[in-house]
Amino acid sequence: MSDLNISFHEPRMIFRPGESLKGRAIWHLDKPARAVELRLIWFTLGQVTSEAKIIKTLSFSKPLQDEARDFEFLLPQGPYSYAGTYTVLNWGLEMVVLPSKEHKLRTFELSPSDAGALLL
């Protein structure tokens, strides 16, 4: 199994709308890949129908089997992360190896407040 890691340059889990989310995508692949994608997503979980949306995708073409690449996403104005009675909305960066579809998810909160909405 490949080893995939997503690290943020800042040691925090709550980011504000309009901020830049910077970090590094690191992978050690078991076999060569066509591409590695890093997807900025939001998703819901809970007792209601789950939903997910890809906001932006960075594609790292012709990746080496052992490599690290920097990334930066400008965060949108919403929707904000929240934890309700029946559902949770959260944000994440998902790294996907193509064509194998191995993946890794790193979650964070999008909030206008430093207090955030969730306990991650």
Secondary structure, DSSP 4 states (H G I P E B T S, - for coil): --EEEEEESSS-SEE-TT-EEEEEEEEE-SS--SEEEEEEEEEEEESS---EEEEEEEEEES--SEEEEEEEEE--S-PPPEE-SSEEEEEEEEEEEETT--EEEEEEEE-SSTT-S---
